[in-house]
């Protein structure tokens, strides 16, 4: 069957209709479960359900029946899932099962504002069918209208469940012995990070710091769209300590998880076995500023490629590093080394490179160029360009000529990293509607939607103001 226009090969999309935030990411009994915000009756946002897909390898997904439907408590908004290994909830007397903790959202009416409360559902058959907990909702707030997106995990060190909840422009922490009875622990956010819009979709986890033997806690916080800001929705992160009750950041500056416009509401998997040990992240590859208007047909919304998150300490800062999961590698049937290239000032080197999806890995050596550039040719008239400025230490992505862009005023805007110092390497993943860039071993990332006629037909490399030595390889899906 012919692939629908713009439908990616390596990224999850629904067979039809609307998708947004990833929910309930969990590994259980040999399967990765991806739940997601889903509207089964339209390709624009509407009454939210939980869609459901499973995978053995994080790349090929089987779409299953809808897991959660709206009910008398409202739409099934975002949340998380956990395995109750020790039956703390009392819901699994025979064997461990999965509990979904999610936000029940009642739309506002003329008589009352919107109401958001936390609810439970549970599955005793590996997520195939779900039972709503009879005592829903399990957590309410008397006044907060924005009270949503619970991420729950079991804290072994403290012997309790911890809930991380988005509460307007703060994150509130709760704890529970049984997933049903919740106690307020603390609130974080005042004076910290960006407050351009409402805080959403938090995640909290511990990561080792590469090469140190230490570990630190990471708090992800997504920021919704604010029409007063041109960038739209995006995700920030904080690094610090968590004592089971209070999160204490070690920095006051704003740190963006991704410098592209199209990595939002991402969270990490629960239940990854200790023998694996990876912290695997998936984000919604879209932006609320134009999410309802992207030009896909019959379906709308995709996930980023799954990524492994680690922490890297350098120059007094602890930063997130992210790279695509290793499972991706086997999907590329062909790999070819690029010819070694010494780009002299003003030189443009073109390589024909026809592919439906591609991964490009580049190493830059003896880089004396004032500017290094890579043009990804989608068609004869459509291209996406990466430009590194040595003077600024910034990598930028241009998509104003990448294909269809007229559905949004801000879609053609330049996307650029913060100052990253010298550019040493690039890993670029191209698919039918996306360019994902990982610079300097993933210390800086740019995730960007594009809507061209083809994923790639050729590559042009160039430098100005100095020379640069290039080597690398490209892997293809034809």
C-alpha positions in Angstrom: 0.0 0.0 0.0 1.3 3.4 -0.9 2.6 5.4 2.0 0.5 8.5 2.8 2.0 11.9 1.9 4.5 13.0 4.5 4.1 9.9 6.6 7.4 9.0 8.1 9.1 5.6 8.0 11.0 5.6 11.3 8.7 7.6 13.5 5.4 6.6 15.1 2.2 8.1 13.6 -1.4 7.0 14.0 -3.0 5.2 11.1 -5.5 8.0 11.0 -6.7 11.1 12.9 -5.1 13.3 15.6 -2.2 12.5 18.0 -0.4 14.7 20.5 1.5 14.1 23.9 3.1 10.7 24.6 1.5 9.2 27.7 2.2 6.2 29.9 5.5 5.2 28.4 6.3 1.8 30.0 8.2 -1.4 29.4 6.5 -4.5 30.7 7.0 -8.2 29.9 9.0 -7.7 26.7 6.9 -4.9 25.2 7.4 -1.1 25.0 4.0 0.5 25.5 3.3 3.9 23.9 0.1 5.6 24.9 -0.7 9.0 23.5 -3.3 11.7 23.4 -5.7 10.8 20.6 -8.8 12.1 18.9 -10.3 9.1 17.0 -12.9 11.2 15.0 -10.8 14.0 13.5 -7.4 15.2 12.4 -7.6 18.2 14.7 -7.6 18.3 18.5 -10.8 17.3 20.2 -12.1 15.1 23.0 -9.0 13.3 24.3 -8.7 9.5 24.5 -5.6 7.4 25.2 -4.4 5.8 22.0 -2.1 2.7 22.4 0.7 1.1 20.5 3.3 -1.6 21.4 6.7 -2.4 20.1 9.5 -4.9 20.6 12.2 -2.6 19.4 11.0 1.0 19.8 10.9 1.6 16.0 8.2 -0.7 14.6 4.9 -0.1 16.4 1.6 -2.1 16.4 -1.4 0.2 16.9 -3.9 -1.4 19.3 -7.4 -0.6 20.5 -8.0 2.7 22.3 -7.0 2.3 25.9 -8.9 5.1 27.7 -12.1 6.9 26.7 -13.7 10.1 28.1 -16.2 9.4 30.9 -18.3 11.3 33.4 -15.1 12.8 34.9 -14.1 14.3 31.6 -11.6 13.7 28.8 -8.6 11.5 29.4 -5.8 14.0 29.4 -2.0 13.2 29.7 -0.5 11.0 32.4 1.8 8.1 33.1 1.8 4.4 33.7 3.6 2.2 36.3 3.8 -1.5 37.1 2.5 -2.2 40.6 5.0 -5.1 41.2 4.1 -5.5 44.9 0.3 -4.8 44.7 0.5 -1.7 46.8 -2.7 -0.6 45.2 -4.6 -3.8 46.1 -5.7 -4.0 42.4 -3.5 -7.0 41.5 -4.0 -9.9 43.9 -2.8 -12.5 41.5 0.0 -11.0 39.5 1.5 -7.6 38.8 -0.2 -5.3 36.4 -0.2 -1.8 34.9 -1.8 1.3 36.5 -2.4 4.4 34.4 -2.5 7.7 36.4 -4.0 10.4 34.2 -5.8 13.7 34.3 -9.6 13.8 34.0 -10.5 17.1 32.3 -14.0 18.6 32.3 -14.4 21.3 29.7 -15.7 24.7 31.0 -19.4 25.6 30.7 -21.3 28.8 31.1 -21.9 27.8 34.7 -18.4 26.5 35.7 -14.7 26.7 34.7 -12.8 23.7 33.5 -11.9 21.2 36.2 -8.8 18.9 36.2 -8.4 16.0 38.6 -6.3 12.9 38.7 -7.7 9.4 38.0 -6.6 5.8 37.8 -7.2 3.0 35.4 -5.7 -0.5 35.6 -5.0 -3.4 33.3 -4.5 -7.1 34.3 -3.8 -8.2 30.7 -0.7 -6.4 29.6 -2.6 -3.2 28.7 -5.0 -4.8 26.3 -8.1 -3.9 28.3 -8.6 -1.3 31.1 -10.8 -0.9 34.1 -11.5 2.6 35.5 -10.9 2.7 39.3 -14.3 3.0 41.1 -13.0 5.7 43.4 -12.0 8.2 40.8 -10.8 10.9 41.0 -8.0 10.2 43.5 -6.5 13.7 43.7 -8.3 17.0 43.4 -7.5 20.7 44.1 -10.0 23.2 45.3 -8.9 26.1 43.1 -6.2 25.3 40.5 -7.6 25.2 37.0 -4.3 23.9 35.6 -3.7 20.7 37.6 -2.6 18.0 35.3 -0.2 15.6 33.5 0.9 13.3 36.5 4.2 11.5 36.1 4.4 8.8 38.8 7.3 6.6 39.9 8.2 4.3 42.8 11.0 5.7 45.0 12.8 2.7 46.4 14.9 4.9 48.6 11.9 6.4 50.3 9.4 3.5 50.0 6.6 5.4 48.4 5.1 6.5 45.1 6.0 10.0 43.9 3.8 12.1 41.7 5.1 15.0 39.7 2.2 17.3 38.7 2.0 20.4 36.5 0.2 23.1 38.4 -0.1 26.3 36.4 3.5 27.7 36.4 4.8 25.4 39.1 5.5 21.7 39.6 3.9 20.1 42.7 5.1 16.9 44.3 2.8 14.4 46.0 3.5 11.0 47.5 1.4 7.9 48.2 1.8 4.4 49.7 -0.8 2.9 47.4 -1.5 5.1 44.3 -4.9 6.0 45.7 -4.2 8.2 48.7 -2.0 11.2 47.9 -0.2 13.6 50.2 1.2 17.1 49.3 5.0 17.2 49.6 6.3 20.4 48.0 6.0 22.9 45.2 8.8 24.0 42.8 9.1 26.7 40.1 8.8 30.2 41.5 11.7 32.2 40.1 13.1 29.2 38.2 13.4 28.7 34.5 11.1 30.1 31.8 7.6 31.1 32.6 6.5 32.2 29.1 3.4 30.0 29.3 1.7 27.4 31.4 3.9 24.5 32.6 3.0 21.0 31.4 4.0 17.4 31.1 6.7 17.1 33.8 9.1 14.2 34.3 11.5 13.5 37.1 14.3 10.9 37.1 17.8 10.2 38.2 20.7 10.0 35.8 24.4 9.1 36.2 26.9 11.9 35.3 29.2 10.4 32.7 32.7 9.6 34.0 32.1 10.7 37.6 30.4 7.9 39.5 27.9 10.5 40.7 24.2 10.9 39.7 21.8 13.8 39.7 18.1 14.3 39.3 16.6 15.8 36.1 13.2 17.6 36.0 11.7 18.1 32.6 9.0 20.8 32.2 7.3 21.6 29.0 6.0 25.1 28.3 2.7 25.6 26.4 2.2 28.0 23.6 1.9 31.7 24.4 0.9 33.8 21.4 2.9 36.7 22.8 6.1 34.6 22.2 7.1 33.7 18.7 8.6 30.3 19.4 5.5 28.5 20.5 5.7 25.5 22.8 9.0 24.0 23.9 10.6 22.0 26.8 13.1 23.1 29.4 15.0 21.1 32.0 16.5 21.5 35.5 19.3 19.5 37.0 19.5 19.1 40.8 18.7 17.0 43.8 15.5 15.3 45.0 15.2 14.0 48.6 11.9 12.3 48.1 10.0 15.4 49.0 11.7 18.6 47.6 13.5 19.2 44.3 16.5 21.6 44.6 18.0 22.8 41.3 21.7 23.5 41.0 21.3 26.3 38.4 19.1 29.3 37.7 19.7 29.6 34.0 17.1 28.4 31.4 18.2 25.2 29.7 16.3 24.0 26.7 16.1 20.3 26.0 15.9 20.9 22.2 16.5 24.1 20.2 14.1 23.1 17.4 10.4 24.0 17.4 9.1 20.4 17.2 10.0 18.4 20.3 7.3 19.0 22.9 5.6 17.2 25.9 8.3 14.5 25.9 8.6 12.0 28.8 10.7 8.9 29.6 9.8 5.2 29.9 9.1 3.6 33.2 10.0 -0.1 33.8 13.2 -0.3 31.8 15.1 -3.3 33.3 18.1 -2.5 35.4 20.2 -4.7 33.0 19.4 -2.3 30.2 19.6 0.8 32.4 18.8 3.4 29.7 16.6 6.4 30.2 14.6 6.4 27.0 12.7 9.5 26.0 10.0 10.2 23.3 8.5 13.6 22.5 5.6 14.8 20.4 7.1 16.1 17.1 5.0 19.2 16.7 4.3 22.7 18.1 1.1 24.0 19.5 1.4 27.1 17.4 0.6 25.2 14.2 -0.2 21.6 15.3 -3.7 21.7 14.0 -2.6 23.0 10.6 0.4 20.9 9.4 -0.3 19.6 5.9 -0.5 15.9 6.5 -3.6 14.2 5.2 -5.9 11.8 7.1 -3.5 11.7 10.1 -1.8 14.5 12.1 1.0 14.2 14.6 4.1 12.1 15.0 6.6 11.2 17.8 10.3 11.9 17.8 12.6 9.0 17.3 13.2 7.4 20.8 16.3 8.9 22.4 18.7 7.9 25.2 19.3 10.7 27.8 22.5 10.9 29.8 24.2 13.7 31.8 27.5 15.3 30.8 29.5 17.6 33.1 31.7 20.3 31.5 32.9 23.8 32.5 30.9 23.8 35.7 27.6 22.8 34.1 25.7 19.5 33.9 23.9 19.1 30.6 21.7 16.6 29.0 23.1 14.6 26.1 20.6 12.8 23.8 21.1 10.3 21.0 18.8 8.0 19.0 18.4 4.5 20.4 20.7 1.9 19.1 17.7 -0.1 17.8 17.4 2.4 15.0 20.7 1.2 13.4 19.4 -2.1 12.0 16.7 -0.3 10.0 19.2 1.1 7.5 19.9 -1.5 4.9 22.8 0.4 3.3 25.7 2.3 4.8 28.3 4.0 2.7 31.4 6.1 3.7 31.4 9.7 2.5 34.5 10.6 0.5 37.0 12.5 2.7 36.5 16.1 1.8 38.8 19.1 2.4 36.4 22.0 1.9 38.3 25.2 0.9 36.8 28.7 1.4 33.9 29.2 -1.0 33.9 25.7 -2.2 30.5 23.8 -2.6 30.7 20.0 -2.8 27.6 18.2 -4.0 26.8 14.5 -3.5 23.8 12.8 -5.0 22.1 11.0 -2.1 18.6 9.7 -2.9 16.8 8.2 0.1 13.3 7.9 1.6 15.0 8.1 5.0 18.6 8.6 5.9 21.1 9.0 8.8 24.2 11.2 8.2 27.1 11.2 10.5 29.8 13.8 10.1 33.2 14.5 11.8 34.7 17.9 11.4 38.5 18.3 11.8 40.9 21.1 11.4 37.9 23.4 11.3 39.1 26.9 10.4 36.0 28.0 8.6 34.1 31.1 9.7 31.0 29.3 8.5 30.3 25.7 7.7 27.1 24.7 5.9 25.2 21.6 4.8 22.3 21.9 2.4 19.9 18.9 2.4 18.2 18.9 -1.1 14.7 17.5 -0.8 13.8 18.2 -4.5 15.3 20.5 -7.1 13.5 23.5 -5.5 13.2 22.5 -1.9 15.9 22.3 0.7 16.8 22.5 4.4 20.0 24.2 5.4 22.3 23.8 8.5 24.7 26.6 9.2 27.4 26.8 11.8 28.9 30.2 12.7 32.3 29.9 14.4 32.2 33.5 15.6 28.9 32.9 17.5 29.4 29.2 18.3 25.8 28.6 17.1 24.3 26.0 14.8 21.1 27.1 13.0 18.6 25.3 10.8 16.7 27.0 8.0 13.5 25.5 6.7 11.9 28.5 4.9 12.6 26.7 1.5 11.9 23.2 2.8 8.6 22.6 1.1 5.1 23.5 2.4 5.5 26.3 4.9 2.5 28.7 4.4 0.2 27.1 7.0 2.0 29.1 9.8 3.6 32.5 10.1 6.3 31.2 12.4 7.0 27.9 10.7 9.7 29.4 8.4 11.6 31.1 11.2 15.3 30.3 11.8 15.9 27.7 14.6 19.3 27.9 16.4 21.1 26.5 19.3 22.5 28.4 22.3 26.2 29.0 22.2 27.8 25.6 21.9 31.5 26.4 21.2 33.2 24.5 18.4 31.3 22.1 16.2 33.0 18.7 16.3 30.4 16.3 14.9 26.9 16.0 13.6 24.4 13.2 13.5 21.4 14.0 11.3 18.3 11.8 10.9 16.1 12.5 7.9 12.6 11.1 7.4 9.6 12.0 5.2 8.5 15.0 7.4 11.4 15.7 9.8 15.0 16.6 10.3 16.5 15.7 13.7 20.0 17.1 14.4 22.3 16.0 17.2 25.4 18.1 17.5 28.6 17.4 19.5 27.5 13.9 20.5 24.0 15.0 21.3 24.8 17.9 23.7 22.7 20.2 21.4 19.6 19.0 19.4 17.4 20.6 16.8 14.1 18.8 16.0 12.3 20.2 13.0 9.3 19.2 10.9 9.6 19.7 7.1 7.1 19.0 4.4 8.9 18.5 1.1 8.2 16.4 -1.9 11.0 14.0 -1.0 13.1 13.3 2.1 16.5 13.7 0.3 17.9 13.8 -3.2 21.3 15.2 -2.5 23.7 17.0 -0.2 25.8 20.1 -0.6 28.7 20.9 1.8 30.4 24.3 1.9 32.6 26.5 4.0 33.4 30.2 4.0 36.3 32.1 5.5 38.5 29.0 6.0 38.8 25.3 5.3 37.4 22.3 7.1 38.2 18.6 6.8 35.1 16.3 6.7 34.6 12.6 7.0 31.7 10.4 7.9 29.1 8.0 6.5 25.5 7.9 5.4 23.0 5.1 6.0 19.9 4.7 3.8 16.4 3.5 3.4 15.8 3.8 -0.4 
